[in-house]
């Protein structure tokens, strides 16, 4: 399993539009992708569970990827979060 720690810089957090972008990119990888915020661990390939996590500006999250392309998935998803300013 690969993990990346990242802070949310998007002013609106991971609401519907950026959350949907995250899910779309996550689904392009074969690996399972999860986001951990505090004690919540949610499926990064499900917009509904992502929205329930309530991820906001300034939150520190962990992106977990596990599977055949886990390193590439973790790096790409962390980069997306770190540069998302939609």
NORWOLIN-V183071 format. One record per backbone hydrogen bond with DSSP energy under -1.0 kcal/mol. NH is the residue of the N-H (numbers start at 1). CO is the residue of the C=O. If there is no record, write none. Layout:
nh=NH co=CO
nh=NH co=CO
//
This chain:
nh=2 co=65
nh=4 co=63
nh=6 co=61
nh=8 co=59
nh=13 co=10
nh=14 co=55
nh=19 co=15
nh=20 co=16
nh=21 co=17
nh=22 co=18
nh=23 co=19
nh=24 co=20
nh=25 co=21
nh=26 co=22
nh=27 co=23
nh=28 co=25
nh=29 co=26
nh=32 co=66
nh=34 co=64
nh=35 co=42
nh=36 co=62
nh=37 co=40
nh=40 co=37
nh=42 co=35
nh=44 co=33
nh=46 co=43
nh=50 co=46
nh=51 co=47
nh=52 co=48
nh=54 co=51
nh=58 co=8
nh=59 co=56
nh=61 co=6
nh=62 co=36
nh=63 co=4
nh=64 co=34
nh=65 co=2
nh=66 co=32
nh=70 co=67
nh=73 co=69
nh=74 co=70
nh=75 co=71
nh=76 co=72
nh=77 co=73
nh=78 co=74
nh=79 co=75
nh=80 co=76
nh=81 co=77
nh=82 co=78
nh=83 co=79
nh=84 co=80
//
